[in-house]
Amino acid sequence: MKSGYDARIKAAVKHFWKTRGRQSAKQGTTTGRRDSGARSAVTGGKQMDGFVELVRDLLIEAGLPDDSIYCNSRLELPGYFRAEKKWDLLVVVDGVLLAAFEFKSQVGPSFGNNFNNRTEEALGSATDLWTAFREGAFKVSQRPWLGYLMLLEECPRSMNPVAVREPHFPVFADFRDASYCRRYELLLNHCIRERLYDSACFLLSKQTSGSKGTFREPSSEMAFDQFAASFLGRAFAFFKTR
């Protein structure tokens, strides 16, 4: 699917794969061995910075003040079930929480446990924020916009059907023979329908060609164009009411 932001997304995808490669190589050189699995690339962080910067740039181009966008520090928001949670990008204008973003990725070989962890994180973070909002944690303000961007490695393990276990009750039909790619699509779609997140972006990229910036968008509902239109529309609506 061709995106209106195609070149900028490609640059972010390139950054992701090249950063992972550098971190993995550095870990092996420094310690003489690599962390188990792909942990050496994960523990370094910063792989998703290209996407963070892309969203930040779009917000600034839309007219938001530079000092209202936080992506390096002061990223904590109060929670209801915990004291605070650190988000990946926040927009706070004159003391009003306008938007909060999560940027996540998953690369093989271990997709099962990591998918479950990502699911619990996504649901828990959103539930915590909305409960805190209901209890007045963000002063008297309108409902903030909440977004989630996911980059998944496209490979046989993420694309092939996965068996389900049903020792007592059947799983919902949509999950039967669904790949991890399909499960992520369902997760994000359900999060939007349940209004846990206002919008989500889901991207796939192959490790073999990702350093060239190649990617694809498996769902038109969660293409980056739609994601950007949602958060930029929220920004424009905010300023109209001021």
C-alpha positions in Angstrom: 0.0 0.0 0.0 1.4 3.4 -1.0 1.5 5.9 1.8 1.5 9.7 1.4 4.4 9.6 3.9 6.2 6.8 2.1 9.7 8.3 2.0 9.5 9.4 5.7 8.3 6.0 6.8 11.1 4.3 4.9 13.7 6.5 6.6 12.2 5.4 10.0 12.3 1.7 9.0 15.9 2.1 7.9 16.8 3.6 11.2 15.1 0.8 13.1 17.0 -2.0 11.3 20.3 -0.3 11.2 20.1 0.6 14.9 19.3 -3.0 15.8 22.2 -4.2 13.7 24.7 -1.8 15.4 23.5 -2.6 18.9 23.7 -6.3 18.3 27.2 -6.1 16.8 28.3 -3.8 19.7 27.0 -6.2 22.3 28.8 -9.1 20.8 32.1 -7.1 20.5 31.9 -5.7 24.1 31.0 -8.9 26.0 32.4 -11.5 23.7 29.0 -13.1 23.5 25.5 -12.0 22.6 22.5 -11.9 24.9 20.2 -14.8 24.4 18.0 -14.6 21.2 17.7 -11.1 19.9 17.9 -9.6 23.4 21.2 -7.8 22.5 19.4 -5.7 20.0 16.4 -5.1 22.3 18.3 -4.0 25.4 19.9 -1.1 23.6 16.6 0.7 23.0 16.1 3.6 20.6 15.2 1.5 17.6 11.9 3.3 17.2 13.4 6.8 17.4 12.9 7.3 13.7 9.1 6.9 14.2 9.1 9.1 17.2 10.9 11.9 15.3 8.5 11.4 12.3 5.5 12.0 14.5 7.2 14.9 16.3 8.0 16.6 13.0 4.4 16.2 11.7 3.0 17.7 14.9 5.4 20.7 14.6 4.5 21.1 10.9 0.9 21.2 12.0 1.6 24.2 14.2 2.2 22.7 17.7 4.8 24.5 19.7 8.1 22.6 19.8 8.2 22.9 23.6 4.8 21.2 24.0 6.2 17.9 22.5 8.1 15.6 24.8 10.0 12.6 23.4 13.4 12.6 25.3 12.5 13.4 28.9 9.6 14.3 31.1 7.6 11.5 29.6 5.9 10.3 32.8 2.2 10.5 33.4 0.4 9.6 36.6 -1.5 6.3 36.7 -4.3 4.9 38.8 -2.9 1.4 39.4 0.7 2.6 39.6 2.3 5.9 40.5 3.4 6.8 37.0 4.0 5.3 33.5 6.6 6.5 31.0 5.2 7.0 27.5 7.2 7.4 24.3 5.9 10.8 23.2 3.6 13.2 24.9 1.9 16.4 23.8 1.1 18.8 26.7 0.0 22.3 25.8 -0.4 24.9 28.6 -0.8 22.1 31.2 -3.4 20.2 29.1 -2.6 16.6 28.1 -3.4 16.6 24.3 -1.9 13.2 23.3 0.2 10.2 24.3 1.9 7.8 22.0 3.4 4.3 22.3 5.9 3.0 19.7 6.6 -0.7 19.9 8.3 -3.4 17.8 8.8 -7.1 17.8 11.4 -9.2 16.0 11.8 -12.9 16.1 12.6 -15.6 16.8 10.4 -15.7 20.0 7.0 -14.4 19.0 4.7 -16.2 21.4 5.7 -14.9 24.9 6.6 -11.5 23.4 3.1 -11.2 21.8 1.5 -11.9 25.1 3.7 -9.4 26.9 2.9 -6.7 24.3 -0.8 -7.4 24.6 -0.7 -7.1 28.4 1.3 -3.9 28.1 -1.0 -2.3 25.6 -4.2 -3.1 27.5 -2.7 -2.2 30.9 -1.2 1.1 29.9 -4.5 2.3 28.3 -6.7 1.1 31.1 -4.4 2.8 33.7 -4.4 6.1 31.8 -8.2 6.2 31.2 -8.9 5.3 34.9 -6.5 8.0 36.0 -8.2 10.4 33.6 -11.6 9.5 35.0 -10.3 10.2 38.5 -9.1 13.7 37.5 -5.3 13.1 37.2 -5.0 15.5 34.3 -6.9 18.4 35.8 -10.0 19.6 34.1 -9.3 18.8 30.4 -11.0 17.2 27.5 -10.3 13.5 26.7 -6.7 13.1 25.5 -5.8 11.3 22.2 -4.1 8.0 22.7 -2.2 6.2 19.8 -0.2 3.0 19.3 2.3 2.3 16.5 3.6 -1.3 16.0 6.4 -2.5 13.7 6.5 -6.3 13.3 9.2 -8.4 11.6 7.7 -10.1 8.6 9.0 -13.6 8.5 7.7 -17.2 8.4 7.3 -17.4 12.2 5.2 -14.3 12.3 3.1 -15.0 9.2 2.4 -18.7 9.6 -0.8 -20.0 11.4 -0.4 -20.6 15.1 -2.2 -23.4 17.0 -4.4 -22.5 19.9 -4.9 -24.4 23.2 -8.5 -25.0 24.3 -8.5 -27.3 27.3 -11.8 -26.0 28.7 -13.4 -23.5 26.4 -13.1 -22.6 22.7 -11.3 -19.5 21.6 -13.0 -16.9 19.5 -13.2 -17.9 15.9 -11.0 -15.0 14.7 -8.0 -16.4 16.5 -8.3 -19.9 15.2 -5.3 -20.6 12.8 -4.3 -16.9 13.0 -0.7 -15.9 12.6 1.0 -13.6 15.0 0.7 -10.9 12.4 -3.1 -11.5 12.3 -3.2 -11.6 16.1 -1.5 -8.2 16.3 -4.0 -6.9 13.7 -6.9 -8.2 15.8 -5.4 -6.8 19.0 -5.0 -3.3 17.6 -8.4 -3.4 15.9 -10.1 -4.4 19.1 -8.3 -1.8 21.1 -9.6 0.9 18.8 -13.1 -0.5 18.8 -13.1 -0.6 22.6 -11.8 3.0 22.6 -8.7 2.0 24.5 -6.7 3.8 21.8 -8.0 6.4 19.4 -5.9 5.1 16.5 -3.2 2.6 15.7 -0.6 2.0 13.0 0.6 -1.5 12.1 3.6 -2.0 9.9 5.5 -5.1 8.6 9.1 -5.1 7.5 11.5 -7.9 6.6 14.9 -8.1 8.2 16.5 -9.1 4.9 15.4 -5.9 3.2 14.5 -3.6 6.1 17.8 -1.8 6.0 16.6 -0.4 2.6 13.5 0.9 4.2 11.1 -1.6 2.8 7.8 -2.1 4.6 4.2 -2.8 4.0 0.9 -2.0 5.7 -1.3 -5.2 6.1 -4.4 -3.3 7.1 -5.8 -0.1 5.4 -7.5 0.8 8.6 -4.2 0.9 10.4 -2.1 2.5 7.7 0.2 5.4 8.7 -1.9 7.8 6.6 -5.0 7.0 8.8 -2.9 7.2 12.0 -1.5 10.6 11.0 -4.8 12.0 10.0 -6.2 11.0 13.4 -3.6 12.6 15.6 -3.3 15.7 13.4 -7.0 16.1 13.3 -7.1 16.0 17.1 -4.4 18.7 17.2 -6.3 21.0 14.7 -9.6 20.4 16.7 -7.8 21.4 19.9 -6.6 24.7 18.6 -10.0 25.5 17.2 -11.5 25.4 20.7 -8.9 27.7 22.2 
